[in-house]
Amino acid sequence: MPESTALITSPIGVLAILCVVAGFFFYLEKATGAKLFQFLPPLLFIYITPVILSNVDIGGTTMMPNQSII
């Protein structure tokens, strides 16, 4: 199986994506007031989203690296 490459390889880029994901879910909770967030807190989505972004392989490319690049 060929090794997949990531779209974002810079550590600063990975940090930026993680901050955007966290901000998005906290904003979504405040803006919508959806009952979903009463049962599943935003932190659960914040933990799951990077896992999905690093494991979903589309055309041999993932969004984030799934191992350390340093």
C-alpha positions in Angstrom: 0.0 0.0 0.0 1.5 3.4 -1.0 2.2 5.9 1.8 -0.4 8.6 1.8 0.6 12.3 1.8 -1.0 15.1 3.7 -2.2 18.4 2.3 -1.0 20.2 5.4 2.5 19.3 6.5 3.6 22.4 8.4 3.3 22.2 12.2 1.9 25.8 12.1 -0.7 24.7 9.6 -1.7 21.7 11.7 -2.0 24.1 14.8 -4.1 26.5 12.7 -6.5 23.7 11.6 -6.9 22.5 15.2 -7.7 26.1 16.4 -10.2 26.6 13.6 -11.9 23.3 14.4 -12.1 24.2 18.1 -13.4 27.7 17.4 -16.0 26.4 14.9 -17.6 23.9 17.3 -17.7 26.4 20.2 -19.2 29.0 17.9 -21.7 26.5 16.6 -22.8 25.6 20.1 -23.3 29.3 21.1 -24.9 30.4 17.8 -27.4 27.5 17.3 -28.2 26.5 20.9 -28.9 23.0 19.5 -30.0 20.3 21.9 -27.4 18.0 20.5 -24.8 19.9 22.5 -26.6 19.2 25.7 -26.0 15.5 25.2 -22.7 15.6 23.3 -20.4 18.4 24.3 -18.4 20.3 21.7 -15.1 18.8 23.0 -16.2 15.4 21.8 -16.5 16.8 18.2 -13.2 18.7 18.7 -11.4 15.4 19.5 -13.1 13.4 16.7 -12.6 15.9 13.8 -8.8 15.7 13.7 -8.9 11.9 13.8 -11.3 11.9 10.9 -9.1 14.5 9.0 -6.0 12.4 9.4 -7.5 9.1 8.6 -9.9 9.7 5.6 -7.9 9.1 2.5 -9.2 10.8 -0.7 -7.2 10.1 -3.8 -4.1 9.1 -1.8 -4.1 12.3 0.2 -5.2 13.1 3.7 -6.0 16.5 5.1 -3.6 16.3 8.1 -0.6 14.0 8.8 -1.3 11.0 10.9 2.2 10.8 12.3 4.8 13.3 13.6 6.7 15.1 10.8 9.5 16.3 13.1 
